[in-house]
């Protein structure tokens, strides 16, 4: 049982998630994480993975012993502070795999077959003037996956029927039937399409730089469903503008929700507004898993999906 008003809800939640929260919890809301916290005896925080949780806020509420975030990423949590002060944290992995993989597949085909551009071509009646441009097929290509965790592995399984070769990189080789590369440069050189599904961390910060994009090459495509911090966006813009790579599909950006406006004028990019997990079913599952973790905490049970920092 979660005590009434013991949970501080930090940041804004979409309506469908808020409905799930209100069914199961009685929270106090702090919409702006940078503002002064309300008065109360809070022992837990409920937030979203795209909300930056300031360390300063936690310092003002020393009674907090648990932070539950809705989302697989936890790079917006002050992990050092949490660990130093014995504050537990949880995320919601697994429940969003289907939605993220579905979007990645959609982005992959939309990019190679230029589906959004093809629809505009028909709607503007340009088809009556000339045929649409020839595009690229996926079959026979090598798809490289940077980050072979839960999402990466689920994505690879979905790719298998499309007659592609699959390769991957990560901290270590896994018992998987795919080619392993120990570094991102080797994977980029081998790939026709490079998919980013790795976590945001100091090790992956701006991992995709000018050198890696050059290794991907003029016929290569980049798809980012990970985090904006994984890509050096300045280098990517140059690569796209100068056609050093064939194209990119981006669901995440360094500066959300205001991505670099230079992306908007390019004809070789596909842009979506960080909607990887944005389905009604997935958001409900995420919210309920976050609340399940809170219940486990208050019942003094092991967290279902604890962040080990």
ChimeraX commands (.cxc) that place a marker at each C-alpha (Angstrom):
marker #1 position 0.00,0.00,0.00 radius 0.5
marker #1 position 1.39,3.39,-1.02 radius 0.5
marker #1 position 0.64,6.08,1.57 radius 0.5
marker #1 position -1.49,8.97,0.34 radius 0.5
marker #1 position 0.54,11.99,-0.86 radius 0.5
marker #1 position 3.86,10.29,-0.10 radius 0.5
marker #1 position 4.85,10.35,-3.79 radius 0.5
marker #1 position 5.91,13.57,-5.52 radius 0.5
marker #1 position 5.09,13.48,-9.23 radius 0.5
marker #1 position 7.77,15.48,-11.06 radius 0.5
marker #1 position 7.17,16.81,-14.57 radius 0.5
marker #1 position 4.23,16.54,-16.92 radius 0.5
marker #1 position 2.74,13.24,-18.03 radius 0.5
marker #1 position 0.57,12.60,-21.11 radius 0.5
marker #1 position -3.12,12.27,-20.32 radius 0.5
marker #1 position -3.21,8.50,-20.81 radius 0.5
marker #1 position -0.36,8.06,-18.31 radius 0.5
marker #1 position -1.89,10.50,-15.85 radius 0.5
marker #1 position -5.13,8.52,-15.93 radius 0.5
marker #1 position -3.25,5.37,-14.90 radius 0.5
marker #1 position -1.45,7.26,-12.12 radius 0.5
marker #1 position -4.69,8.71,-10.78 radius 0.5
marker #1 position -6.29,5.24,-10.74 radius 0.5
marker #1 position -3.64,3.85,-8.43 radius 0.5
marker #1 position -2.01,6.75,-6.60 radius 0.5
marker #1 position -2.70,9.98,-4.81 radius 0.5
marker #1 position 0.31,12.18,-5.66 radius 0.5
marker #1 position 1.36,15.78,-5.23 radius 0.5
marker #1 position 2.43,17.30,-8.56 radius 0.5
marker #1 position 5.49,19.42,-9.30 radius 0.5
marker #1 position 5.17,20.27,-13.00 radius 0.5
marker #1 position 8.40,22.30,-13.19 radius 0.5
marker #1 position 11.35,20.31,-11.81 radius 0.5
marker #1 position 13.33,23.53,-11.42 radius 0.5
marker #1 position 10.82,25.15,-9.07 radius 0.5
marker #1 position 10.65,24.90,-5.29 radius 0.5
marker #1 position 9.08,21.65,-4.11 radius 0.5
marker #1 position 5.73,21.80,-2.33 radius 0.5
marker #1 position 5.41,21.13,1.37 radius 0.5
marker #1 position 4.90,17.50,2.24 radius 0.5
marker #1 position 6.33,14.30,3.65 radius 0.5
marker #1 position 7.59,12.76,0.42 radius 0.5
marker #1 position 9.52,9.52,0.40 radius 0.5
marker #1 position 9.38,8.74,-3.35 radius 0.5
marker #1 position 9.38,10.52,-6.70 radius 0.5
marker #1 position 7.55,9.44,-9.86 radius 0.5
marker #1 position 8.89,10.98,-13.07 radius 0.5
marker #1 position 9.49,10.31,-16.77 radius 0.5
marker #1 position 12.75,9.39,-18.46 radius 0.5
marker #1 position 12.66,12.53,-20.61 radius 0.5
marker #1 position 12.40,14.78,-17.53 radius 0.5
marker #1 position 15.67,16.07,-16.13 radius 0.5
marker #1 position 15.54,15.42,-12.39 radius 0.5
marker #1 position 17.79,18.05,-10.78 radius 0.5
marker #1 position 20.06,17.04,-7.94 radius 0.5
marker #1 position 19.14,20.35,-6.33 radius 0.5
marker #1 position 15.53,19.24,-6.06 radius 0.5
marker #1 position 16.50,16.06,-4.25 radius 0.5
marker #1 position 18.75,18.01,-1.91 radius 0.5
marker #1 position 15.70,20.01,-0.87 radius 0.5
marker #1 position 13.79,16.80,-0.04 radius 0.5
marker #1 position 16.21,14.64,1.98 radius 0.5
marker #1 position 13.36,12.27,2.91 radius 0.5
marker #1 position 13.27,10.83,-0.64 radius 0.5
marker #1 position 14.36,7.17,-0.63 radius 0.5
marker #1 position 13.07,6.03,-4.04 radius 0.5
marker #1 position 12.81,7.42,-7.60 radius 0.5
marker #1 position 10.63,5.62,-10.16 radius 0.5
marker #1 position 11.05,6.74,-13.75 radius 0.5
marker #1 position 8.74,5.85,-16.63 radius 0.5
marker #1 position 11.01,4.86,-19.50 radius 0.5
marker #1 position 13.98,2.64,-20.16 radius 0.5
marker #1 position 16.55,5.45,-20.04 radius 0.5
marker #1 position 17.80,6.82,-16.74 radius 0.5
marker #1 position 20.41,9.29,-17.97 radius 0.5
marker #1 position 18.31,12.19,-16.65 radius 0.5
marker #1 position 18.62,10.95,-13.07 radius 0.5
marker #1 position 21.48,12.21,-10.84 radius 0.5
marker #1 position 22.80,8.69,-10.34 radius 0.5
marker #1 position 25.87,9.74,-8.37 radius 0.5
marker #1 position 23.75,11.57,-5.81 radius 0.5
marker #1 position 21.26,8.70,-5.58 radius 0.5
marker #1 position 23.98,6.14,-4.95 radius 0.5
marker #1 position 25.80,8.31,-2.44 radius 0.5
marker #1 position 22.60,8.85,-0.46 radius 0.5
marker #1 position 21.18,5.34,-0.65 radius 0.5
marker #1 position 18.22,6.32,-2.82 radius 0.5
marker #1 position 16.83,3.47,-4.90 radius 0.5
marker #1 position 15.81,3.98,-8.53 radius 0.5
marker #1 position 13.78,1.99,-11.03 radius 0.5
marker #1 position 13.04,2.23,-14.75 radius 0.5
marker #1 position 10.65,0.39,-17.09 radius 0.5
marker #1 position 12.62,-1.82,-19.50 radius 0.5
marker #1 position 11.02,-4.53,-21.61 radius 0.5
marker #1 position 7.49,-3.15,-21.79 radius 0.5
marker #1 position 8.41,-0.66,-24.53 radius 0.5
marker #1 position 10.43,-3.00,-26.75 radius 0.5
marker #1 position 7.59,-3.75,-29.15 radius 0.5
marker #1 position 6.68,-0.12,-29.74 radius 0.5
marker #1 position 10.28,1.04,-30.18 radius 0.5
marker #1 position 11.11,-1.82,-32.56 radius 0.5
marker #1 position 7.97,-1.18,-34.59 radius 0.5
marker #1 position 8.91,2.46,-35.00 radius 0.5
marker #1 position 12.48,1.53,-35.95 radius 0.5
marker #1 position 11.22,-0.82,-38.65 radius 0.5
marker #1 position 8.89,1.88,-39.93 radius 0.5
marker #1 position 11.70,4.43,-39.97 radius 0.5
marker #1 position 13.99,1.98,-41.75 radius 0.5
marker #1 position 11.61,1.38,-44.65 radius 0.5
marker #1 position 10.44,5.00,-44.75 radius 0.5
marker #1 position 14.06,6.11,-45.11 radius 0.5
marker #1 position 15.18,3.58,-47.71 radius 0.5
marker #1 position 11.98,3.70,-49.77 radius 0.5
marker #1 position 11.36,7.43,-49.14 radius 0.5
marker #1 position 7.74,6.76,-48.18 radius 0.5
marker #1 position 6.89,10.23,-46.75 radius 0.5
marker #1 position 8.35,11.86,-49.87 radius 0.5
marker #1 position 6.45,9.44,-52.10 radius 0.5
marker #1 position 3.15,10.35,-50.45 radius 0.5
marker #1 position 3.86,14.06,-50.94 radius 0.5
marker #1 position 4.73,13.30,-54.56 radius 0.5
marker #1 position 1.28,11.83,-55.14 radius 0.5
marker #1 position -0.56,14.52,-53.16 radius 0.5
marker #1 position 1.04,17.35,-55.10 radius 0.5
marker #1 position 0.14,15.70,-58.44 radius 0.5
marker #1 position 3.83,15.57,-59.37 radius 0.5
marker #1 position 3.32,11.95,-60.46 radius 0.5
marker #1 position 1.47,13.14,-63.58 radius 0.5
marker #1 position 4.59,15.06,-64.63 radius 0.5
marker #1 position 7.27,12.42,-64.04 radius 0.5
marker #1 position 7.82,9.07,-62.31 radius 0.5
marker #1 position 9.01,8.97,-58.70 radius 0.5
marker #1 position 12.73,8.47,-58.08 radius 0.5
marker #1 position 14.23,5.00,-57.75 radius 0.5
marker #1 position 14.89,4.07,-54.11 radius 0.5
marker #1 position 16.82,1.39,-52.20 radius 0.5
marker #1 position 15.79,-2.10,-51.12 radius 0.5
marker #1 position 16.66,-3.57,-47.72 radius 0.5
marker #1 position 17.12,-7.19,-48.85 radius 0.5
marker #1 position 20.76,-8.18,-49.14 radius 0.5
marker #1 position 22.01,-5.34,-46.95 radius 0.5
marker #1 position 24.04,-5.55,-43.76 radius 0.5
marker #1 position 22.27,-3.94,-40.81 radius 0.5
marker #1 position 24.54,-3.05,-37.92 radius 0.5
marker #1 position 23.08,-2.59,-34.44 radius 0.5
marker #1 position 25.02,-0.53,-31.90 radius 0.5
marker #1 position 23.77,-1.84,-28.57 radius 0.5
marker #1 position 22.55,-5.42,-28.37 radius 0.5
marker #1 position 20.47,-5.18,-25.21 radius 0.5
marker #1 position 16.78,-6.00,-24.91 radius 0.5
marker #1 position 15.69,-3.61,-27.65 radius 0.5
marker #1 position 18.61,-4.43,-29.93 radius 0.5
marker #1 position 17.95,-8.16,-29.72 radius 0.5
marker #1 position 14.22,-7.75,-30.29 radius 0.5
marker #1 position 14.93,-5.54,-33.27 radius 0.5
marker #1 position 17.38,-8.07,-34.73 radius 0.5
marker #1 position 14.74,-10.83,-34.53 radius 0.5
marker #1 position 12.30,-8.64,-36.43 radius 0.5
marker #1 position 14.91,-8.05,-39.13 radius 0.5
marker #1 position 15.67,-11.71,-39.78 radius 0.5
marker #1 position 12.77,-12.31,-42.25 radius 0.5
marker #1 position 13.92,-9.42,-44.45 radius 0.5
marker #1 position 16.89,-11.31,-45.95 radius 0.5
marker #1 position 19.55,-9.13,-44.34 radius 0.5
marker #1 position 22.86,-9.78,-42.65 radius 0.5
marker #1 position 22.91,-8.64,-39.04 radius 0.5
marker #1 position 25.96,-7.43,-37.14 radius 0.5
marker #1 position 26.38,-5.71,-33.80 radius 0.5
marker #1 position 28.73,-4.09,-31.34 radius 0.5
marker #1 position 28.62,-3.67,-27.59 radius 0.5
marker #1 position 30.77,-4.04,-24.48 radius 0.5
marker #1 position 31.10,-7.79,-25.03 radius 0.5
marker #1 position 30.21,-10.56,-27.47 radius 0.5
marker #1 position 26.96,-12.41,-26.77 radius 0.5
marker #1 position 25.70,-15.88,-27.61 radius 0.5
marker #1 position 23.89,-14.66,-30.73 radius 0.5
marker #1 position 23.96,-15.82,-34.37 radius 0.5
marker #1 position 25.18,-12.44,-35.63 radius 0.5
marker #1 position 28.59,-11.04,-36.53 radius 0.5
marker #1 position 30.21,-9.20,-33.62 radius 0.5
marker #1 position 32.49,-6.18,-33.94 radius 0.5
marker #1 position 34.44,-5.00,-30.94 radius 0.5
marker #1 position 34.28,-1.34,-31.97 radius 0.5
marker #1 position 31.79,0.99,-33.60 radius 0.5
marker #1 position 34.13,1.91,-36.46 radius 0.5
marker #1 position 34.39,-1.69,-37.62 radius 0.5
marker #1 position 30.63,-2.08,-37.41 radius 0.5
marker #1 position 30.06,1.11,-39.41 radius 0.5
marker #1 position 32.45,-0.02,-42.14 radius 0.5
marker #1 position 30.62,-3.34,-42.44 radius 0.5
marker #1 position 27.09,-1.86,-42.39 radius 0.5
marker #1 position 24.80,-0.51,-45.04 radius 0.5
marker #1 position 22.41,0.63,-42.30 radius 0.5
marker #1 position 23.60,1.49,-38.80 radius 0.5
marker #1 position 20.96,1.42,-36.04 radius 0.5
marker #1 position 21.69,3.04,-32.68 radius 0.5
marker #1 position 20.00,1.25,-29.78 radius 0.5
marker #1 position 22.58,1.83,-27.05 radius 0.5
marker #1 position 22.11,3.61,-23.71 radius 0.5
marker #1 position 23.29,7.16,-23.11 radius 0.5
marker #1 position 26.47,7.07,-21.03 radius 0.5
marker #1 position 29.89,8.73,-20.87 radius 0.5
marker #1 position 31.17,5.89,-23.08 radius 0.5
marker #1 position 28.58,6.49,-25.80 radius 0.5
marker #1 position 28.54,10.31,-25.71 radius 0.5
marker #1 position 28.97,11.55,-29.31 radius 0.5
marker #1 position 30.05,8.04,-30.28 radius 0.5
marker #1 position 28.85,8.70,-33.83 radius 0.5
marker #1 position 31.31,11.34,-35.00 radius 0.5
marker #1 position 32.81,12.42,-38.32 radius 0.5
marker #1 position 35.17,9.42,-38.41 radius 0.5
marker #1 position 32.37,6.90,-37.85 radius 0.5
marker #1 position 30.12,8.59,-40.42 radius 0.5
marker #1 position 32.96,8.47,-42.94 radius 0.5
marker #1 position 33.30,4.75,-42.21 radius 0.5
marker #1 position 29.57,4.28,-42.83 radius 0.5
marker #1 position 30.10,5.89,-46.22 radius 0.5
marker #1 position 28.15,7.60,-48.97 radius 0.5
marker #1 position 25.79,4.65,-49.47 radius 0.5
marker #1 position 25.15,4.15,-45.76 radius 0.5
marker #1 position 22.16,5.08,-43.63 radius 0.5
marker #1 position 21.99,5.99,-39.93 radius 0.5
marker #1 position 18.96,5.44,-37.68 radius 0.5
marker #1 position 18.93,6.73,-34.10 radius 0.5
marker #1 position 16.33,5.38,-31.65 radius 0.5
marker #1 position 18.71,5.65,-28.68 radius 0.5
marker #1 position 19.48,9.13,-27.32 radius 0.5
marker #1 position 20.48,12.37,-29.01 radius 0.5
marker #1 position 23.72,12.51,-27.02 radius 0.5
marker #1 position 25.03,9.42,-28.84 radius 0.5
marker #1 position 25.45,11.43,-32.07 radius 0.5
marker #1 position 27.66,14.43,-32.78 radius 0.5
marker #1 position 24.92,16.37,-34.52 radius 0.5
marker #1 position 27.33,18.91,-36.02 radius 0.5
marker #1 position 29.24,16.11,-37.74 radius 0.5
marker #1 position 25.99,14.45,-38.82 radius 0.5
marker #1 position 24.70,17.67,-40.39 radius 0.5
marker #1 position 27.90,18.05,-42.40 radius 0.5
marker #1 position 27.71,14.41,-43.50 radius 0.5
marker #1 position 24.11,14.82,-44.64 radius 0.5
marker #1 position 24.64,18.19,-46.31 radius 0.5
marker #1 position 27.71,16.99,-48.20 radius 0.5
marker #1 position 26.15,13.56,-48.96 radius 0.5
marker #1 position 28.92,11.77,-47.09 radius 0.5
marker #1 position 26.16,9.37,-45.99 radius 0.5
marker #1 position 22.98,8.56,-47.89 radius 0.5
marker #1 position 20.53,9.55,-45.21 radius 0.5
marker #1 position 19.46,9.44,-41.57 radius 0.5
marker #1 position 16.29,8.78,-39.57 radius 0.5
marker #1 position 16.20,10.40,-36.14 radius 0.5
marker #1 position 13.68,9.94,-33.35 radius 0.5
marker #1 position 15.90,11.60,-30.74 radius 0.5
marker #1 position 17.91,14.80,-30.66 radius 0.5
marker #1 position 20.42,16.66,-28.51 radius 0.5
marker #1 position 18.04,19.54,-27.87 radius 0.5
marker #1 position 14.51,18.22,-27.46 radius 0.5
marker #1 position 11.88,19.45,-28.26 radius 0.5
marker #1 position 13.80,22.04,-30.30 radius 0.5
marker #1 position 16.15,20.15,-32.64 radius 0.5
marker #1 position 18.74,21.96,-34.70 radius 0.5
marker #1 position 16.73,23.78,-37.43 radius 0.5
marker #1 position 19.34,22.83,-40.04 radius 0.5
marker #1 position 17.85,19.32,-40.07 radius 0.5
marker #1 position 14.51,20.72,-41.25 radius 0.5
marker #1 position 15.79,21.82,-44.66 radius 0.5
marker #1 position 17.43,18.53,-45.61 radius 0.5
marker #1 position 15.82,16.10,-48.07 radius 0.5
marker #1 position 17.79,13.06,-46.89 radius 0.5
marker #1 position 16.50,12.90,-43.32 radius 0.5
marker #1 position 13.41,11.46,-41.68 radius 0.5
marker #1 position 12.51,13.15,-38.39 radius 0.5
marker #1 position 10.10,11.99,-35.68 radius 0.5
marker #1 position 9.43,13.65,-32.28 radius 0.5
marker #1 position 10.80,11.01,-29.85 radius 0.5
marker #1 position 7.80,8.73,-30.25 radius 0.5
marker #1 position 9.51,5.36,-29.84 radius 0.5
marker #1 position 7.30,4.31,-26.92 radius 0.5
marker #1 position 4.39,6.62,-27.76 radius 0.5
marker #1 position 1.57,4.13,-28.11 radius 0.5
marker #1 position -1.38,3.99,-25.74 radius 0.5
marker #1 position -0.68,0.37,-24.83 radius 0.5
marker #1 position 3.00,0.94,-24.12 radius 0.5
marker #1 position 2.52,4.10,-22.07 radius 0.5
marker #1 position -0.04,2.30,-19.89 radius 0.5
marker #1 position 2.35,-0.62,-19.34 radius 0.5
marker #1 position 5.23,1.74,-18.52 radius 0.5
marker #1 position 3.16,3.70,-16.01 radius 0.5
marker #1 position 1.90,0.60,-14.28 radius 0.5
marker #1 position 5.37,-0.94,-14.06 radius 0.5
marker #1 position 6.68,2.28,-12.48 radius 0.5
marker #1 position 3.86,2.17,-9.92 radius 0.5
marker #1 position 4.49,-1.56,-9.32 radius 0.5
marker #1 position 8.06,-0.61,-8.41 radius 0.5
marker #1 position 6.77,2.01,-6.00 radius 0.5
marker #1 position 4.49,-0.56,-4.39 radius 0.5
marker #1 position 7.39,-2.97,-4.03 radius 0.5
marker #1 position 9.42,-0.24,-2.34 radius 0.5
marker #1 position 6.69,0.67,0.14 radius 0.5
marker #1 position 6.05,-3.02,0.87 radius 0.5
marker #1 position 9.78,-3.46,1.54 radius 0.5
marker #1 position 10.15,-5.91,-1.33 radius 0.5
marker #1 position 12.83,-6.05,-4.05 radius 0.5
marker #1 position 12.18,-3.63,-6.89 radius 0.5
marker #1 position 10.96,-5.31,-10.06 radius 0.5
marker #1 position 13.29,-3.37,-12.37 radius 0.5
marker #1 position 15.86,-1.62,-10.23 radius 0.5
marker #1 position 18.49,0.60,-11.78 radius 0.5
marker #1 position 21.87,-0.67,-10.63 radius 0.5
marker #1 position 24.14,2.38,-10.56 radius 0.5
marker link #1:1,2 radius 0.2
marker link #1:2,3 radius 0.2
marker link #1:3,4 radius 0.2
marker link #1:4,5 radius 0.2
marker link #1:5,6 radius 0.2
marker link #1:6,7 radius 0.2
marker link #1:7,8 radius 0.2
marker link #1:8,9 radius 0.2
marker link #1:9,10 radius 0.2
marker link #1:10,11 radius 0.2
marker link #1:11,12 radius 0.2
marker link #1:12,13 radius 0.2
marker link #1:13,14 radius 0.2
marker link #1:14,15 radius 0.2
marker link #1:15,16 radius 0.2
marker link #1:16,17 radius 0.2
marker link #1:17,18 radius 0.2
marker link #1:18,19 radius 0.2
marker link #1:19,20 radius 0.2
marker link #1:20,21 radius 0.2
marker link #1:21,22 radius 0.2
marker link #1:22,23 radius 0.2
marker link #1:23,24 radius 0.2
marker link #1:24,25 radius 0.2
marker link #1:25,26 radius 0.2
marker link #1:26,27 radius 0.2
marker link #1:27,28 radius 0.2
marker link #1:28,29 radius 0.2
marker link #1:29,30 radius 0.2
marker link #1:30,31 radius 0.2
marker link #1:31,32 radius 0.2
marker link #1:32,33 radius 0.2
marker link #1:33,34 radius 0.2
marker link #1:34,35 radius 0.2
marker link #1:35,36 radius 0.2
marker link #1:36,37 radius 0.2
marker link #1:37,38 radius 0.2
marker link #1:38,39 radius 0.2
marker link #1:39,40 radius 0.2
marker link #1:40,41 radius 0.2
marker link #1:41,42 radius 0.2
marker link #1:42,43 radius 0.2
marker link #1:43,44 radius 0.2
marker link #1:44,45 radius 0.2
marker link #1:45,46 radius 0.2
marker link #1:46,47 radius 0.2
marker link #1:47,48 radius 0.2
marker link #1:48,49 radius 0.2
marker link #1:49,50 radius 0.2
marker link #1:50,51 radius 0.2
marker link #1:51,52 radius 0.2
marker link #1:52,53 radius 0.2
marker link #1:53,54 radius 0.2
marker link #1:54,55 radius 0.2
marker link #1:55,56 radius 0.2
marker link #1:56,57 radius 0.2
marker link #1:57,58 radius 0.2
marker link #1:58,59 radius 0.2
marker link #1:59,60 radius 0.2
marker link #1:60,61 radius 0.2
marker link #1:61,62 radius 0.2
marker link #1:62,63 radius 0.2
marker link #1:63,64 radius 0.2
marker link #1:64,65 radius 0.2
marker link #1:65,66 radius 0.2
marker link #1:66,67 radius 0.2
marker link #1:67,68 radius 0.2
marker link #1:68,69 radius 0.2
marker link #1:69,70 radius 0.2
marker link #1:70,71 radius 0.2
marker link #1:71,72 radius 0.2
marker link #1:72,73 radius 0.2
marker link #1:73,74 radius 0.2
marker link #1:74,75 radius 0.2
marker link #1:75,76 radius 0.2
marker link #1:76,77 radius 0.2
marker link #1:77,78 radius 0.2
marker link #1:78,79 radius 0.2
marker link #1:79,80 radius 0.2
marker link #1:80,81 radius 0.2
marker link #1:81,82 radius 0.2
marker link #1:82,83 radius 0.2
marker link #1:83,84 radius 0.2
marker link #1:84,85 radius 0.2
marker link #1:85,86 radius 0.2
marker link #1:86,87 radius 0.2
marker link #1:87,88 radius 0.2
marker link #1:88,89 radius 0.2
marker link #1:89,90 radius 0.2
marker link #1:90,91 radius 0.2
marker link #1:91,92 radius 0.2
marker link #1:92,93 radius 0.2
marker link #1:93,94 radius 0.2
marker link #1:94,95 radius 0.2
marker link #1:95,96 radius 0.2
marker link #1:96,97 radius 0.2
marker link #1:97,98 radius 0.2
marker link #1:98,99 radius 0.2
marker link #1:99,100 radius 0.2
marker link #1:100,101 radius 0.2
marker link #1:101,102 radius 0.2
marker link #1:102,103 radius 0.2
marker link #1:103,104 radius 0.2
marker link #1:104,105 radius 0.2
marker link #1:105,106 radius 0.2
marker link #1:106,107 radius 0.2
marker link #1:107,108 radius 0.2
marker link #1:108,109 radius 0.2
marker link #1:109,110 radius 0.2
marker link #1:110,111 radius 0.2
marker link #1:111,112 radius 0.2
marker link #1:112,113 radius 0.2
marker link #1:113,114 radius 0.2
marker link #1:114,115 radius 0.2
marker link #1:115,116 radius 0.2
marker link #1:116,117 radius 0.2
marker link #1:117,118 radius 0.2
marker link #1:118,119 radius 0.2
marker link #1:119,120 radius 0.2
marker link #1:120,121 radius 0.2
marker link #1:121,122 radius 0.2
marker link #1:122,123 radius 0.2
marker link #1:123,124 radius 0.2
marker link #1:124,125 radius 0.2
marker link #1:125,126 radius 0.2
marker link #1:126,127 radius 0.2
marker link #1:127,128 radius 0.2
marker link #1:128,129 radius 0.2
marker link #1:129,130 radius 0.2
marker link #1:130,131 radius 0.2
marker link #1:131,132 radius 0.2
marker link #1:132,133 radius 0.2
marker link #1:133,134 radius 0.2
marker link #1:134,135 radius 0.2
marker link #1:135,136 radius 0.2
marker link #1:136,137 radius 0.2
marker link #1:137,138 radius 0.2
marker link #1:138,139 radius 0.2
marker link #1:139,140 radius 0.2
marker link #1:140,141 radius 0.2
marker link #1:141,142 radius 0.2
marker link #1:142,143 radius 0.2
marker link #1:143,144 radius 0.2
marker link #1:144,145 radius 0.2
marker link #1:145,146 radius 0.2
marker link #1:146,147 radius 0.2
marker link #1:147,148 radius 0.2
marker link #1:148,149 radius 0.2
marker link #1:149,150 radius 0.2
marker link #1:150,151 radius 0.2
marker link #1:151,152 radius 0.2
marker link #1:152,153 radius 0.2
marker link #1:153,154 radius 0.2
marker link #1:154,155 radius 0.2
marker link #1:155,156 radius 0.2
marker link #1:156,157 radius 0.2
marker link #1:157,158 radius 0.2
marker link #1:158,159 radius 0.2
marker link #1:159,160 radius 0.2
marker link #1:160,161 radius 0.2
marker link #1:161,162 radius 0.2
marker link #1:162,163 radius 0.2
marker link #1:163,164 radius 0.2
marker link #1:164,165 radius 0.2
marker link #1:165,166 radius 0.2
marker link #1:166,167 radius 0.2
marker link #1:167,168 radius 0.2
marker link #1:168,169 radius 0.2
marker link #1:169,170 radius 0.2
marker link #1:170,171 radius 0.2
marker link #1:171,172 radius 0.2
marker link #1:172,173 radius 0.2
marker link #1:173,174 radius 0.2
marker link #1:174,175 radius 0.2
marker link #1:175,176 radius 0.2
marker link #1:176,177 radius 0.2
marker link #1:177,178 radius 0.2
marker link #1:178,179 radius 0.2
marker link #1:179,180 radius 0.2
marker link #1:180,181 radius 0.2
marker link #1:181,182 radius 0.2
marker link #1:182,183 radius 0.2
marker link #1:183,184 radius 0.2
marker link #1:184,185 radius 0.2
marker link #1:185,186 radius 0.2
marker link #1:186,187 radius 0.2
marker link #1:187,188 radius 0.2
marker link #1:188,189 radius 0.2
marker link #1:189,190 radius 0.2
marker link #1:190,191 radius 0.2
marker link #1:191,192 radius 0.2
marker link #1:192,193 radius 0.2
marker link #1:193,194 radius 0.2
marker link #1:194,195 radius 0.2
marker link #1:195,196 radius 0.2
marker link #1:196,197 radius 0.2
marker link #1:197,198 radius 0.2
marker link #1:198,199 radius 0.2
marker link #1:199,200 radius 0.2
marker link #1:200,201 radius 0.2
marker link #1:201,202 radius 0.2
marker link #1:202,203 radius 0.2
marker link #1:203,204 radius 0.2
marker link #1:204,205 radius 0.2
marker link #1:205,206 radius 0.2
marker link #1:206,207 radius 0.2
marker link #1:207,208 radius 0.2
marker link #1:208,209 radius 0.2
marker link #1:209,210 radius 0.2
marker link #1:210,211 radius 0.2
marker link #1:211,212 radius 0.2
marker link #1:212,213 radius 0.2
marker link #1:213,214 radius 0.2
marker link #1:214,215 radius 0.2
marker link #1:215,216 radius 0.2
marker link #1:216,217 radius 0.2
marker link #1:217,218 radius 0.2
marker link #1:218,219 radius 0.2
marker link #1:219,220 radius 0.2
marker link #1:220,221 radius 0.2
marker link #1:221,222 radius 0.2
marker link #1:222,223 radius 0.2
marker link #1:223,224 radius 0.2
marker link #1:224,225 radius 0.2
marker link #1:225,226 radius 0.2
marker link #1:226,227 radius 0.2
marker link #1:227,228 radius 0.2
marker link #1:228,229 radius 0.2
marker link #1:229,230 radius 0.2
marker link #1:230,231 radius 0.2
marker link #1:231,232 radius 0.2
marker link #1:232,233 radius 0.2
marker link #1:233,234 radius 0.2
marker link #1:234,235 radius 0.2
marker link #1:235,236 radius 0.2
marker link #1:236,237 radius 0.2
marker link #1:237,238 radius 0.2
marker link #1:238,239 radius 0.2
marker link #1:239,240 radius 0.2
marker link #1:240,241 radius 0.2
marker link #1:241,242 radius 0.2
marker link #1:242,243 radius 0.2
marker link #1:243,244 radius 0.2
marker link #1:244,245 radius 0.2
marker link #1:245,246 radius 0.2
marker link #1:246,247 radius 0.2
marker link #1:247,248 radius 0.2
marker link #1:248,249 radius 0.2
marker link #1:249,250 radius 0.2
marker link #1:250,251 radius 0.2
marker link #1:251,252 radius 0.2
marker link #1:252,253 radius 0.2
marker link #1:253,254 radius 0.2
marker link #1:254,255 radius 0.2
marker link #1:255,256 radius 0.2
marker link #1:256,257 radius 0.2
marker link #1:257,258 radius 0.2
marker link #1:258,259 radius 0.2
marker link #1:259,260 radius 0.2
marker link #1:260,261 radius 0.2
marker link #1:261,262 radius 0.2
marker link #1:262,263 radius 0.2
marker link #1:263,264 radius 0.2
marker link #1:264,265 radius 0.2
marker link #1:265,266 radius 0.2
marker link #1:266,267 radius 0.2
marker link #1:267,268 radius 0.2
marker link #1:268,269 radius 0.2
marker link #1:269,270 radius 0.2
marker link #1:270,271 radius 0.2
marker link #1:271,272 radius 0.2
marker link #1:272,273 radius 0.2
marker link #1:273,274 radius 0.2
marker link #1:274,275 radius 0.2
marker link #1:275,276 radius 0.2
marker link #1:276,277 radius 0.2
marker link #1:277,278 radius 0.2
marker link #1:278,279 radius 0.2
marker link #1:279,280 radius 0.2
marker link #1:280,281 radius 0.2
marker link #1:281,282 radius 0.2
marker link #1:282,283 radius 0.2
marker link #1:283,284 radius 0.2
marker link #1:284,285 radius 0.2
marker link #1:285,286 radius 0.2
marker link #1:286,287 radius 0.2
marker link #1:287,288 radius 0.2
marker link #1:288,289 radius 0.2
marker link #1:289,290 radius 0.2
marker link #1:290,291 radius 0.2
marker link #1:291,292 radius 0.2
marker link #1:292,293 radius 0.2
marker link #1:293,294 radius 0.2
marker link #1:294,295 radius 0.2
marker link #1:295,296 radius 0.2
marker link #1:296,297 radius 0.2
marker link #1:297,298 radius 0.2
marker link #1:298,299 radius 0.2
marker link #1:299,300 radius 0.2
marker link #1:300,301 radius 0.2
marker link #1:301,302 radius 0.2
marker link #1:302,303 radius 0.2
marker link #1:303,304 radius 0.2
marker link #1:304,305 radius 0.2
marker link #1:305,306 radius 0.2
marker link #1:306,307 radius 0.2
marker link #1:307,308 radius 0.2
marker link #1:308,309 radius 0.2
view
